[in-house]
Amino acid sequence: MPRTYRDRWIACTPEGLRIRGYYFPWGTKHIPYARIRSVRRITMSVLTGRGRIWGTANPLYWAHLDPRRPGKSIGLVLDVGRGVRPFITPDDPDAVESVIREHTGLGAAREADGHGPIL
């Protein structure tokens, strides 16, 4: 049976991913696992995620609310088959990536692909 995960902002349920603080002002985004085409692990820098606690300057990505993002170093970018890719920063990115890959059959996790997009 696939595992689950939960922190303040991210929850991996048996049905899909829930991202709290995604929509203004506090709305939750629900993503069924079947919609997740890929998950990409990135190393964040000030311009590629760590300096932004919510939103984006890049119309291709959207970062959920995470006031603790400046203290984190790894983020996950999800391809859900739409123009905007959710950018998430769970407290335990290894666990979230593992749960997503287990539910979607995307294969084993990899090292970070380098720096992410400017957010």
Biopython code that builds the backbone (N, CA, C, O; Angstrom):
import numpy as np
from Bio.PDB.StructureBuilder import StructureBuilder

atoms = [
    (1, "MET", "N", (0.844, -1.184, 0.000)),
    (1, "MET", "CA", (0.000, 0.000, 0.000)),
    (1, "MET", "C", (0.890, 1.249, 0.000)),
    (1, "MET", "O", (1.812, 1.342, 0.810)),
    (2, "PRO", "N", (0.630, 2.197, -0.886)),
    (2, "PRO", "CA", (1.452, 3.412, -0.942)),
    (2, "PRO", "C", (1.367, 4.210, 0.345)),
    (2, "PRO", "O", (0.334, 4.237, 1.014)),
    (3, "ARG", "N", (2.455, 4.849, 0.672)),
    (3, "ARG", "CA", (2.533, 5.675, 1.875)),
    (3, "ARG", "C", (1.818, 7.003, 1.669)),
    (3, "ARG", "O", (1.419, 7.350, 0.557)),
    (4, "THR", "N", (1.666, 7.736, 2.769)),
    (4, "THR", "CA", (1.113, 9.085, 2.730)),
    (4, "THR", "C", (2.113, 10.018, 3.391)),
    (4, "THR", "O", (3.113, 9.574, 3.955)),
    (5, "TYR", "N", (1.834, 11.314, 3.318)),
    (5, "TYR", "CA", (2.721, 12.321, 3.896)),
    (5, "TYR", "C", (1.877, 13.538, 4.257)),
    (5, "TYR", "O", (0.863, 13.816, 3.617)),
    (6, "ARG", "N", (2.310, 14.263, 5.295)),
    (6, "ARG", "CA", (1.609, 15.487, 5.666)),
    (6, "ARG", "C", (2.541, 16.409, 6.442)),
    (6, "ARG", "O", (3.209, 15.990, 7.388)),
    (7, "ASP", "N", (2.573, 17.670, 6.026)),
    (7, "ASP", "CA", (3.197, 18.729, 6.816)),
    (7, "ASP", "C", (2.235, 19.910, 6.812)),
    (7, "ASP", "O", (1.078, 19.750, 6.424)),
    (8, "ARG", "N", (2.674, 21.069, 7.225)),
    (8, "ARG", "CA", (1.780, 22.234, 7.339)),
    (8, "ARG", "C", (1.135, 22.608, 6.008)),
    (8, "ARG", "O", (-0.023, 23.026, 5.990)),
    (9, "TRP", "N", (1.858, 22.468, 4.888)),
    (9, "TRP", "CA", (1.381, 22.951, 3.594)),
    (9, "TRP", "C", (1.100, 21.863, 2.569)),
    (9, "TRP", "O", (0.287, 22.064, 1.666)),
    (10, "ILE", "N", (1.752, 20.721, 2.690)),
    (10, "ILE", "CA", (1.658, 19.657, 1.684)),
    (10, "ILE", "C", (1.099, 18.381, 2.312)),
    (10, "ILE", "O", (1.506, 17.987, 3.405)),
    (11, "ALA", "N", (0.165, 17.742, 1.611)),
    (11, "ALA", "CA", (-0.348, 16.443, 2.052)),
    (11, "ALA", "C", (-0.434, 15.512, 0.853)),
    (11, "ALA", "O", (-1.005, 15.861, -0.180)),
    (12, "CYS", "N", (0.132, 14.338, 1.000)),
    (12, "CYS", "CA", (0.003, 13.280, 0.006)),
    (12, "CYS", "C", (-1.013, 12.299, 0.574)),
    (12, "CYS", "O", (-0.717, 11.544, 1.500)),
    (13, "THR", "N", (-2.209, 12.321, 0.008)),
    (13, "THR", "CA", (-3.291, 11.450, 0.466)),
    (13, "THR", "C", (-3.356, 10.236, -0.451)),
    (13, "THR", "O", (-2.640, 10.185, -1.450)),
    (14, "PRO", "N", (-4.189, 9.270, -0.135)),
    (14, "PRO", "CA", (-4.333, 8.130, -1.056)),
    (14, "PRO", "C", (-4.851, 8.539, -2.443)),
    (14, "PRO", "O", (-4.587, 7.847, -3.426)),
    (15, "GLU", "N", (-5.586, 9.660, -2.529)),
    (15, "GLU", "CA", (-6.169, 10.102, -3.802)),
    (15, "GLU", "C", (-5.281, 11.040, -4.609)),
    (15, "GLU", "O", (-5.349, 11.055, -5.838)),
    (16, "GLY", "N", (-4.456, 11.815, -3.931)),
    (16, "GLY", "CA", (-3.648, 12.793, -4.646)),
    (16, "GLY", "C", (-2.925, 13.744, -3.706)),
    (16, "GLY", "O", (-2.860, 13.537, -2.494)),
    (17, "LEU", "N", (-2.391, 14.781, -4.305)),
    (17, "LEU", "CA", (-1.601, 15.780, -3.587)),
    (17, "LEU", "C", (-2.500, 16.960, -3.230)),
    (17, "LEU", "O", (-3.285, 17.418, -4.059)),
    (18, "ARG", "N", (-2.387, 17.449, -2.003)),
    (18, "ARG", "CA", (-3.100, 18.647, -1.564)),
    (18, "ARG", "C", (-2.052, 19.689, -1.195)),
    (18, "ARG", "O", (-1.166, 19.433, -0.379)),
    (19, "ILE", "N", (-2.164, 20.871, -1.808)),
    (19, "ILE", "CA", (-1.216, 21.955, -1.560)),
    (19, "ILE", "C", (-1.990, 23.107, -0.929)),
    (19, "ILE", "O", (-2.744, 23.800, -1.612)),
    (20, "ARG", "N", (-1.805, 23.311, 0.368)),
    (20, "ARG", "CA", (-2.469, 24.409, 1.065)),
    (20, "ARG", "C", (-1.761, 25.718, 0.726)),
    (20, "ARG", "O", (-0.569, 25.732, 0.420)),
    (21, "GLY", "N", (-2.515, 26.817, 0.784)),
    (21, "GLY", "CA", (-1.923, 28.125, 0.516)),
    (21, "GLY", "C", (-1.535, 28.320, -0.934)),
    (21, "GLY", "O", (-0.668, 29.138, -1.238)),
    (22, "TYR", "N", (-2.157, 27.588, -1.823)),
    (22, "TYR", "CA", (-1.817, 27.711, -3.241)),
    (22, "TYR", "C", (-2.561, 28.880, -3.874)),
    (22, "TYR", "O", (-1.967, 29.682, -4.596)),
    (23, "TYR", "N", (-3.863, 28.977, -3.602)),
    (23, "TYR", "CA", (-4.695, 30.043, -4.161)),
    (23, "TYR", "C", (-4.872, 31.161, -3.140)),
    (23, "TYR", "O", (-4.804, 30.920, -1.935)),
    (24, "PHE", "N", (-5.097, 32.376, -3.618)),
    (24, "PHE", "CA", (-5.328, 33.521, -2.750)),
    (24, "PHE", "C", (-6.740, 33.441, -2.183)),
    (24, "PHE", "O", (-7.650, 33.117, -2.945)),
    (25, "PRO", "N", (-6.991, 33.712, -0.908)),
    (25, "PRO", "CA", (-5.949, 33.991, 0.064)),
    (25, "PRO", "C", (-5.384, 32.730, 0.713)),
    (25, "PRO", "O", (-4.212, 32.728, 1.088)),
    (26, "TRP", "N", (-6.159, 31.667, 0.861)),
    (26, "TRP", "CA", (-5.641, 30.475, 1.525)),
    (26, "TRP", "C", (-6.126, 29.190, 0.877)),
    (26, "TRP", "O", (-6.122, 28.143, 1.524)),
    (27, "GLY", "N", (-6.535, 29.238, -0.360)),
    (27, "GLY", "CA", (-7.136, 28.083, -1.019)),
    (27, "GLY", "C", (-6.183, 26.917, -1.215)),
    (27, "GLY", "O", (-4.971, 27.095, -1.338)),
    (28, "THR", "N", (-6.753, 25.725, -1.241)),
    (28, "THR", "CA", (-5.991, 24.484, -1.405)),
    (28, "THR", "C", (-6.147, 23.964, -2.826)),
    (28, "THR", "O", (-7.251, 23.931, -3.369)),
    (29, "LYS", "N", (-5.032, 23.557, -3.421)),
    (29, "LYS", "CA", (-5.044, 22.938, -4.754)),
    (29, "LYS", "C", (-4.995, 21.429, -4.561)),
    (29, "LYS", "O", (-4.174, 20.915, -3.801)),
    (30, "HIS", "N", (-5.884, 20.726, -5.256)),
    (30, "HIS", "CA", (-5.928, 19.268, -5.235)),
    (30, "HIS", "C", (-5.447, 18.757, -6.585)),
    (30, "HIS", "O", (-5.970, 19.155, -7.626)),
    (31, "ILE", "N", (-4.449, 17.873, -6.568)),
    (31, "ILE", "CA", (-3.920, 17.298, -7.804)),
    (31, "ILE", "C", (-4.004, 15.774, -7.702)),
    (31, "ILE", "O", (-3.272, 15.167, -6.920)),
    (32, "PRO", "N", (-4.886, 15.155, -8.481)),
    (32, "PRO", "CA", (-4.921, 13.686, -8.490)),
    (32, "PRO", "C", (-3.587, 13.150, -9.024)),
    (32, "PRO", "O", (-2.989, 13.742, -9.923)),
    (33, "TYR", "N", (-3.132, 12.040, -8.471)),
    (33, "TYR", "CA", (-1.849, 11.472, -8.917)),
    (33, "TYR", "C", (-1.841, 11.190, -10.420)),
    (33, "TYR", "O", (-0.795, 11.292, -11.062)),
    (34, "ALA", "N", (-2.987, 10.840, -10.980)),
    (34, "ALA", "CA", (-3.056, 10.527, -12.408)),
    (34, "ALA", "C", (-2.706, 11.727, -13.286)),
    (34, "ALA", "O", (-2.319, 11.543, -14.441)),
    (35, "ARG", "N", (-2.831, 12.950, -12.767)),
    (35, "ARG", "CA", (-2.489, 14.145, -13.545)),
    (35, "ARG", "C", (-1.006, 14.485, -13.489)),
    (35, "ARG", "O", (-0.542, 15.295, -14.291)),
    (36, "ILE", "N", (-0.257, 13.904, -12.584)),
    (36, "ILE", "CA", (1.165, 14.244, -12.446)),
    (36, "ILE", "C", (1.969, 13.469, -13.483)),
    (36, "ILE", "O", (2.070, 12.243, -13.429)),
    (37, "ARG", "N", (2.540, 14.217, -14.431)),
    (37, "ARG", "CA", (3.328, 13.609, -15.521)),
    (37, "ARG", "C", (4.789, 13.433, -15.137)),
    (37, "ARG", "O", (5.444, 12.482, -15.562)),
    (38, "SER", "N", (5.297, 14.368, -14.321)),
    (38, "SER", "CA", (6.681, 14.259, -13.869)),
    (38, "SER", "C", (6.858, 15.077, -12.598)),
    (38, "SER", "O", (6.084, 15.986, -12.300)),
    (39, "VAL", "N", (7.900, 14.723, -11.866)),
    (39, "VAL", "CA", (8.308, 15.494, -10.692)),
    (39, "VAL", "C", (9.807, 15.736, -10.834)),
    (39, "VAL", "O", (10.586, 14.798, -11.004)),
    (40, "ARG", "N", (10.197, 17.005, -10.762)),
    (40, "ARG", "CA", (11.609, 17.363, -10.933)),
    (40, "ARG", "C", (12.116, 17.995, -9.649)),
    (40, "ARG", "O", (11.520, 18.938, -9.127)),
    (41, "ARG", "N", (13.205, 17.473, -9.155)),
    (41, "ARG", "CA", (13.839, 17.939, -7.919)),
    (41, "ARG", "C", (14.857, 19.011, -8.292)),
    (41, "ARG", "O", (15.692, 18.803, -9.172)),
    (42, "ILE", "N", (14.784, 20.175, -7.609)),
    (42, "ILE", "CA", (15.720, 21.256, -7.907)),
    (42, "ILE", "C", (16.368, 21.769, -6.631)),
    (42, "ILE", "O", (15.810, 21.668, -5.539)),
    (43, "THR", "N", (17.560, 22.322, -6.802)),
    (43, "THR", "CA", (18.252, 23.009, -5.723)),
    (43, "THR", "C", (17.901, 24.480, -5.821)),
    (43, "THR", "O", (18.075, 25.093, -6.875)),
    (44, "MET", "N", (17.410, 25.050, -4.736)),
    (44, "MET", "CA", (16.971, 26.443, -4.751)),
    (44, "MET", "C", (18.109, 27.396, -4.389)),
    (44, "MET", "O", (18.997, 27.069, -3.602)),
    (45, "SER", "N", (18.052, 28.576, -4.986)),
    (45, "SER", "CA", (18.909, 29.697, -4.604)),
    (45, "SER", "C", (17.970, 30.874, -4.370)),
    (45, "SER", "O", (16.752, 30.719, -4.462)),
    (46, "VAL", "N", (18.512, 32.034, -4.073)),
    (46, "VAL", "CA", (17.680, 33.200, -3.802)),
    (46, "VAL", "C", (16.761, 33.514, -4.986)),
    (46, "VAL", "O", (15.589, 33.833, -4.785)),
    (47, "LEU", "N", (17.268, 33.429, -6.197)),
    (47, "LEU", "CA", (16.457, 33.741, -7.375)),
    (47, "LEU", "C", (15.624, 32.573, -7.877)),
    (47, "LEU", "O", (14.703, 32.767, -8.670)),
    (48, "THR", "N", (15.934, 31.368, -7.430)),
    (48, "THR", "CA", (15.211, 30.195, -7.926)),
    (48, "THR", "C", (14.379, 29.543, -6.825)),
    (48, "THR", "O", (14.337, 28.319, -6.705)),
    (49, "GLY", "N", (13.723, 30.374, -6.028)),
    (49, "GLY", "CA", (12.767, 29.849, -5.069)),
    (49, "GLY", "C", (12.941, 30.283, -3.627)),
    (49, "GLY", "O", (11.955, 30.594, -2.958)),
    (50, "ARG", "N", (14.161, 30.310, -3.137)),
    (50, "ARG", "CA", (14.360, 30.619, -1.713)),
    (50, "ARG", "C", (13.942, 32.035, -1.347)),
    (50, "ARG", "O", (13.561, 32.286, -0.204)),
    (51, "GLY", "N", (14.003, 32.958, -2.289)),
    (51, "GLY", "CA", (13.674, 34.347, -2.004)),
    (51, "GLY", "C", (12.196, 34.669, -2.130)),
    (51, "GLY", "O", (11.808, 35.821, -1.934)),
    (52, "ARG", "N", (11.369, 33.703, -2.446)),
    (52, "ARG", "CA", (9.935, 33.958, -2.654)),
    (52, "ARG", "C", (9.125, 33.042, -1.751)),
    (52, "ARG", "O", (9.290, 31.823, -1.787)),
    (53, "ILE", "N", (8.247, 33.629, -0.938)),
    (53, "ILE", "CA", (7.432, 32.786, -0.054)),
    (53, "ILE", "C", (6.079, 32.431, -0.665)),
    (53, "ILE", "O", (5.394, 31.539, -0.163)),
    (54, "TRP", "N", (5.681, 33.116, -1.744)),
    (54, "TRP", "CA", (4.396, 32.810, -2.378)),
    (54, "TRP", "C", (4.360, 33.422, -3.771)),
    (54, "TRP", "O", (4.844, 34.538, -3.958)),
    (55, "GLY", "N", (3.813, 32.739, -4.729)),
    (55, "GLY", "CA", (3.622, 33.297, -6.056)),
    (55, "GLY", "C", (4.804, 33.080, -6.975)),
    (55, "GLY", "O", (5.548, 32.109, -6.837)),
    (56, "THR", "N", (4.973, 34.008, -7.927)),
    (56, "THR", "CA", (6.022, 33.856, -8.924)),
    (56, "THR", "C", (6.235, 35.144, -9.709)),
    (56, "THR", "O", (5.370, 36.020, -9.730)),
    (57, "ALA", "N", (7.373, 35.250, -10.342)),
    (57, "ALA", "CA", (7.638, 36.282, -11.343)),
    (57, "ALA", "C", (7.704, 35.620, -12.719)),
    (57, "ALA", "O", (7.889, 36.298, -13.730)),
    (58, "ASN", "N", (7.554, 34.300, -12.755)),
    (58, "ASN", "CA", (7.640, 33.498, -13.966)),
    (58, "ASN", "C", (6.266, 32.872, -14.232)),
    (58, "ASN", "O", (5.813, 32.053, -13.432)),
    (59, "PRO", "N", (5.601, 33.227, -15.313)),
    (59, "PRO", "CA", (4.242, 32.734, -15.549)),
    (59, "PRO", "C", (4.134, 31.222, -15.798)),
    (59, "PRO", "O", (3.021, 30.709, -15.919)),
    (60, "LEU", "N", (5.232, 30.513, -15.875)),
    (60, "LEU", "CA", (5.189, 29.065, -16.089)),
    (60, "LEU", "C", (5.173, 28.265, -14.795)),
    (60, "LEU", "O", (4.969, 27.051, -14.822)),
    (61, "TYR", "N", (5.387, 28.934, -13.648)),
    (61, "TYR", "CA", (5.478, 28.247, -12.357)),
    (61, "TYR", "C", (4.679, 29.005, -11.312)),
    (61, "TYR", "O", (4.493, 30.217, -11.427)),
    (62, "TRP", "N", (4.205, 28.296, -10.291)),
    (62, "TRP", "CA", (3.522, 28.943, -9.178)),
    (62, "TRP", "C", (3.972, 28.293, -7.877)),
    (62, "TRP", "O", (3.868, 27.077, -7.717)),
    (63, "ALA", "N", (4.468, 29.099, -6.954)),
    (63, "ALA", "CA", (4.937, 28.624, -5.655)),
    (63, "ALA", "C", (3.842, 28.828, -4.614)),
    (63, "ALA", "O", (3.333, 29.937, -4.452)),
    (64, "HIS", "N", (3.484, 27.769, -3.917)),
    (64, "HIS", "CA", (2.493, 27.859, -2.848)),
    (64, "HIS", "C", (3.066, 28.671, -1.682)),
    (64, "HIS", "O", (4.277, 28.880, -1.604)),
    (65, "LEU", "N", (2.212, 29.118, -0.797)),
    (65, "LEU", "CA", (2.656, 29.853, 0.377)),
    (65, "LEU", "C", (3.518, 28.956, 1.264)),
    (65, "LEU", "O", (3.098, 27.863, 1.645)),
    (66, "ASP", "N", (4.711, 29.415, 1.585)),
    (66, "ASP", "CA", (5.597, 28.701, 2.503)),
    (66, "ASP", "C", (6.541, 29.716, 3.143)),
    (66, "ASP", "O", (7.604, 30.001, 2.594)),
    (67, "PRO", "N", (6.160, 30.266, 4.306)),
    (67, "PRO", "CA", (7.009, 31.249, 4.973)),
    (67, "PRO", "C", (8.387, 30.712, 5.366)),
    (67, "PRO", "O", (9.301, 31.497, 5.618)),
    (68, "ARG", "N", (8.549, 29.394, 5.422)),
    (68, "ARG", "CA", (9.852, 28.799, 5.785)),
    (68, "ARG", "C", (10.703, 28.454, 4.566)),
    (68, "ARG", "O", (11.783, 27.882, 4.715)),
    (69, "ARG", "N", (10.236, 28.791, 3.362)),
    (69, "ARG", "CA", (10.988, 28.474, 2.142)),
    (69, "ARG", "C", (12.413, 29.056, 2.139)),
    (69, "ARG", "O", (13.326, 28.376, 1.669)),
    (70, "PRO", "N", (12.648, 30.288, 2.643)),
    (70, "PRO", "CA", (14.022, 30.817, 2.611)),
    (70, "PRO", "C", (15.045, 29.947, 3.356)),
    (70, "PRO", "O", (16.242, 30.034, 3.080)),
    (71, "GLY", "N", (14.592, 29.127, 4.278)),
    (71, "GLY", "CA", (15.499, 28.250, 5.013)),
    (71, "GLY", "C", (15.629, 26.861, 4.412)),
    (71, "GLY", "O", (16.330, 26.012, 4.964)),
    (72, "LYS", "N", (14.970, 26.620, 3.300)),
    (72, "LYS", "CA", (15.011, 25.303, 2.656)),
    (72, "LYS", "C", (15.932, 25.349, 1.441)),
    (72, "LYS", "O", (16.231, 26.425, 0.924)),
    (73, "SER", "N", (16.381, 24.180, 0.987)),
    (73, "SER", "CA", (17.303, 24.155, -0.142)),
    (73, "SER", "C", (16.799, 23.337, -1.333)),
    (73, "SER", "O", (17.326, 23.474, -2.437)),
    (74, "ILE", "N", (15.792, 22.491, -1.127)),
    (74, "ILE", "CA", (15.287, 21.624, -2.199)),
    (74, "ILE", "C", (13.815, 21.912, -2.449)),
    (74, "ILE", "O", (13.033, 22.060, -1.510)),
    (75, "GLY", "N", (13.443, 21.988, -3.719)),
    (75, "GLY", "CA", (12.050, 22.151, -4.117)),
    (75, "GLY", "C", (11.694, 21.113, -5.160)),
    (75, "GLY", "O", (12.570, 20.479, -5.748)),
    (76, "LEU", "N", (10.401, 20.945, -5.385)),
    (76, "LEU", "CA", (9.904, 20.004, -6.380)),
    (76, "LEU", "C", (9.014, 20.750, -7.362)),
    (76, "LEU", "O", (8.144, 21.520, -6.958)),
    (77, "VAL", "N", (9.233, 20.521, -8.647)),
    (77, "VAL", "CA", (8.408, 21.106, -9.698)),
    (77, "VAL", "C", (7.581, 19.965, -10.290)),
    (77, "VAL", "O", (8.121, 18.929, -10.677)),
    (78, "LEU", "N", (6.264, 20.171, -10.356)),
    (78, "LEU", "CA", (5.360, 19.153, -10.857)),
    (78, "LEU", "C", (4.850, 19.534, -12.240)),
    (78, "LEU", "O", (4.389, 20.657, -12.446)),
    (79, "ASP", "N", (4.928, 18.612, -13.181)),
    (79, "ASP", "CA", (4.311, 18.802, -14.487)),
    (79, "ASP", "C", (2.951, 18.112, -14.418)),
    (79, "ASP", "O", (2.866, 16.890, -14.294)),
    (80, "VAL", "N", (1.886, 18.918, -14.500)),
    (80, "VAL", "CA", (0.528, 18.381, -14.415)),
    (80, "VAL", "C", (-0.209, 18.533, -15.747)),
    (80, "VAL", "O", (-1.437, 18.459, -15.793)),
    (81, "GLY", "N", (0.538, 18.743, -16.819)),
    (81, "GLY", "CA", (-0.053, 18.814, -18.142)),
    (81, "GLY", "C", (-0.758, 20.113, -18.456)),
    (81, "GLY", "O", (-1.578, 20.167, -19.372)),
    (82, "ARG", "N", (-0.458, 21.143, -17.723)),
    (82, "ARG", "CA", (-1.059, 22.460, -17.953)),
    (82, "ARG", "C", (0.062, 23.479, -18.111)),
    (82, "ARG", "O", (1.238, 23.155, -17.942)),
    (83, "GLY", "N", (-0.312, 24.707, -18.434)),
    (83, "GLY", "CA", (0.674, 25.753, -18.656)),
    (83, "GLY", "C", (1.476, 26.137, -17.430)),
    (83, "GLY", "O", (2.646, 26.502, -17.547)),
    (84, "VAL", "N", (0.862, 26.060, -16.243)),
    (84, "VAL", "CA", (1.543, 26.448, -15.005)),
    (84, "VAL", "C", (1.924, 25.197, -14.231)),
    (84, "VAL", "O", (1.099, 24.311, -14.008)),
    (85, "ARG", "N", (3.189, 25.140, -13.823)),
    (85, "ARG", "CA", (3.693, 23.997, -13.054)),
    (85, "ARG", "C", (3.792, 24.375, -11.578)),
    (85, "ARG", "O", (4.466, 25.347, -11.238)),
    (86, "PRO", "N", (3.130, 23.621, -10.695)),
    (86, "PRO", "CA", (3.256, 23.897, -9.267)),
    (86, "PRO", "C", (4.692, 23.672, -8.790)),
    (86, "PRO", "O", (5.338, 22.686, -9.144)),
    (87, "PHE", "N", (5.168, 24.612, -7.980)),
    (87, "PHE", "CA", (6.483, 24.534, -7.347)),
    (87, "PHE", "C", (6.231, 24.376, -5.861)),
    (87, "PHE", "O", (5.687, 25.281, -5.227)),
    (88, "ILE", "N", (6.620, 23.236, -5.292)),
    (88, "ILE", "CA", (6.332, 22.974, -3.883)),
    (88, "ILE", "C", (7.619, 22.772, -3.094)),
    (88, "ILE", "O", (8.634, 22.318, -3.623)),
    (89, "THR", "N", (7.547, 23.122, -1.822)),
    (89, "THR", "CA", (8.704, 22.973, -0.933)),
    (89, "THR", "C", (8.264, 22.296, 0.364)),
    (89, "THR", "O", (8.112, 22.951, 1.395)),
    (90, "PRO", "N", (8.062, 20.984, 0.301)),
    (90, "PRO", "CA", (7.665, 20.263, 1.510)),
    (90, "PRO", "C", (8.788, 20.249, 2.537)),
    (90, "PRO", "O", (9.955, 20.437, 2.193)),
    (91, "ASP", "N", (8.432, 20.026, 3.795)),
    (91, "ASP", "CA", (9.449, 19.920, 4.845)),
    (91, "ASP", "C", (10.368, 18.731, 4.599)),
    (91, "ASP", "O", (11.549, 18.783, 4.945)),
    (92, "ASP", "N", (9.850, 17.671, 4.013)),
    (92, "ASP", "CA", (10.642, 16.478, 3.693)),
    (92, "ASP", "C", (10.470, 16.157, 2.201)),
    (92, "ASP", "O", (9.646, 15.318, 1.836)),
    (93, "PRO", "N", (11.253, 16.829, 1.340)),
    (93, "PRO", "CA", (11.084, 16.607, -0.102)),
    (93, "PRO", "C", (11.344, 15.164, -0.532)),
    (93, "PRO", "O", (10.732, 14.693, -1.490)),
    (94, "ASP", "N", (12.234, 14.460, 0.152)),
    (94, "ASP", "CA", (12.502, 13.066, -0.188)),
    (94, "ASP", "C", (11.243, 12.221, -0.019)),
    (94, "ASP", "O", (10.915, 11.406, -0.882)),
    (95, "ALA", "N", (10.541, 12.419, 1.094)),
    (95, "ALA", "CA", (9.328, 11.639, 1.368)),
    (95, "ALA", "C", (8.238, 11.964, 0.356)),
    (95, "ALA", "O", (7.584, 11.054, -0.153)),
    (96, "VAL", "N", (8.028, 13.239, 0.054)),
    (96, "VAL", "CA", (6.977, 13.623, -0.896)),
    (96, "VAL", "C", (7.296, 13.093, -2.285)),
    (96, "VAL", "O", (6.422, 12.544, -2.956)),
    (97, "GLU", "N", (8.529, 13.252, -2.718)),
    (97, "GLU", "CA", (8.901, 12.735, -4.038)),
    (97, "GLU", "C", (8.702, 11.221, -4.096)),
    (97, "GLU", "O", (8.218, 10.694, -5.098)),
    (98, "SER", "N", (9.069, 10.535, -3.042)),
    (98, "SER", "CA", (8.915, 9.085, -2.997)),
    (98, "SER", "C", (7.443, 8.675, -3.069)),
    (98, "SER", "O", (7.092, 7.749, -3.800)),
    (99, "VAL", "N", (6.585, 9.360, -2.315)),
    (99, "VAL", "CA", (5.153, 9.037, -2.334)),
    (99, "VAL", "C", (4.563, 9.302, -3.719)),
    (99, "VAL", "O", (3.808, 8.482, -4.241)),
    (100, "ILE", "N", (4.906, 10.442, -4.312)),
    (100, "ILE", "CA", (4.395, 10.770, -5.651)),
    (100, "ILE", "C", (4.848, 9.711, -6.653)),
    (100, "ILE", "O", (4.041, 9.219, -7.441)),
    (101, "ARG", "N", (6.119, 9.362, -6.627)),
    (101, "ARG", "CA", (6.628, 8.367, -7.581)),
    (101, "ARG", "C", (5.977, 7.003, -7.363)),
    (101, "ARG", "O", (5.706, 6.281, -8.322)),
    (102, "GLU", "N", (5.729, 6.656, -6.111)),
    (102, "GLU", "CA", (5.091, 5.377, -5.802)),
    (102, "GLU", "C", (3.650, 5.340, -6.341)),
    (102, "GLU", "O", (3.226, 4.333, -6.906)),
    (103, "HIS", "N", (2.909, 6.428, -6.166)),
    (103, "HIS", "CA", (1.517, 6.487, -6.626)),
    (103, "HIS", "C", (1.399, 6.614, -8.145)),
    (103, "HIS", "O", (0.420, 6.150, -8.729)),
    (104, "THR", "N", (2.382, 7.236, -8.787)),
    (104, "THR", "CA", (2.289, 7.510, -10.223)),
    (104, "THR", "C", (3.060, 6.522, -11.085)),
    (104, "THR", "O", (2.823, 6.443, -12.290)),
    (105, "GLY", "N", (3.976, 5.767, -10.490)),
    (105, "GLY", "CA", (4.801, 4.844, -11.261)),
    (105, "GLY", "C", (5.858, 5.550, -12.094)),
    (105, "GLY", "O", (6.280, 5.031, -13.128)),
    (106, "LEU", "N", (6.294, 6.735, -11.653)),
    (106, "LEU", "CA", (7.280, 7.512, -12.416)),
    (106, "LEU", "C", (8.708, 6.993, -12.290)),
    (106, "LEU", "O", (9.597, 7.490, -12.982)),
    (107, "GLY", "N", (8.949, 6.027, -11.444)),
    (107, "GLY", "CA", (10.301, 5.490, -11.317)),
    (107, "GLY", "C", (11.034, 6.080, -10.132)),
    (107, "GLY", "O", (10.479, 6.871, -9.370)),
    (108, "ALA", "N", (12.281, 5.689, -9.987)),
    (108, "ALA", "CA", (13.083, 6.067, -8.831)),
    (108, "ALA", "C", (13.422, 7.558, -8.819)),
    (108, "ALA", "O", (13.525, 8.203, -9.863)),
    (109, "ALA", "N", (13.590, 8.079, -7.611)),
    (109, "ALA", "CA", (13.989, 9.475, -7.430)),
    (109, "ALA", "C", (15.422, 9.667, -7.893)),
    (109, "ALA", "O", (16.231, 8.739, -7.887)),
    (110, "ARG", "N", (15.716, 10.911, -8.298)),
    (110, "ARG", "CA", (17.065, 11.247, -8.755)),
    (110, "ARG", "C", (17.608, 12.396, -7.921)),
    (110, "ARG", "O", (16.905, 12.994, -7.107)),
    (111, "GLU", "N", (18.882, 12.684, -8.152)),
    (111, "GLU", "CA", (19.483, 13.859, -7.527)),
    (111, "GLU", "C", (18.852, 15.111, -8.110)),
    (111, "GLU", "O", (18.197, 15.049, -9.150)),
    (112, "ALA", "N", (19.041, 16.239, -7.455)),
    (112, "ALA", "CA", (18.513, 17.511, -7.957)),
    (112, "ALA", "C", (19.078, 17.780, -9.343)),
    (112, "ALA", "O", (20.248, 17.519, -9.622)),
    (113, "ASP", "N", (18.204, 18.315, -10.213)),
    (113, "ASP", "CA", (18.576, 18.612, -11.603)),
    (113, "ASP", "C", (19.349, 19.933, -11.735)),
    (113, "ASP", "O", (19.477, 20.463, -12.839)),
    (114, "GLY", "N", (19.845, 20.448, -10.661)),
    (114, "GLY", "CA", (20.484, 21.754, -10.702)),
    (114, "GLY", "C", (19.515, 22.809, -10.227)),
    (114, "GLY", "O", (18.528, 22.502, -9.558)),
    (115, "HIS", "N", (19.791, 24.048, -10.570)),
    (115, "HIS", "CA", (18.936, 25.139, -10.118)),
    (115, "HIS", "C", (17.661, 25.180, -10.924)),
    (115, "HIS", "O", (17.641, 24.842, -12.107)),
    (116, "GLY", "N", (16.605, 25.596, -10.272)),
    (116, "GLY", "CA", (15.306, 25.680, -10.911)),
    (116, "GLY", "C", (15.119, 26.995, -11.644)),
    (116, "GLY", "O", (16.059, 27.773, -11.808)),
    (117, "PRO", "N", (13.895, 27.227, -12.079)),
    (117, "PRO", "CA", (13.581, 28.463, -12.809)),
    (117, "PRO", "C", (13.574, 29.669, -11.887)),
    (117, "PRO", "O", (13.389, 29.529, -10.678)),
    (118, "ILE", "N", (13.771, 30.831, -12.439)),
    (118, "ILE", "CA", (13.673, 32.067, -11.664)),
    (118, "ILE", "C", (12.221, 32.250, -11.286)),
    (118, "ILE", "O", (11.336, 32.240, -12.141)),
    (119, "LEU", "N", (11.985, 32.416, -9.998)),
    (119, "LEU", "CA", (10.640, 32.596, -9.493)),
    (119, "LEU", "C", (10.514, 33.994, -8.940)),
    (119, "LEU", "O", (9.448, 34.372, -8.454)),
]
sb = StructureBuilder()
sb.init_structure("model")
sb.init_model(0)
sb.init_chain("A")
sb.init_seg("    ")
for serial, (resi, resn, name, xyz) in enumerate(atoms, 1):
    if name == "N":
        sb.init_residue(resn, " ", resi, " ")
    sb.init_atom(name, np.array(xyz, "f"), 0.0, 1.0, " ", f" {name:<3s}", serial, name[0])
structure = sb.get_structure()
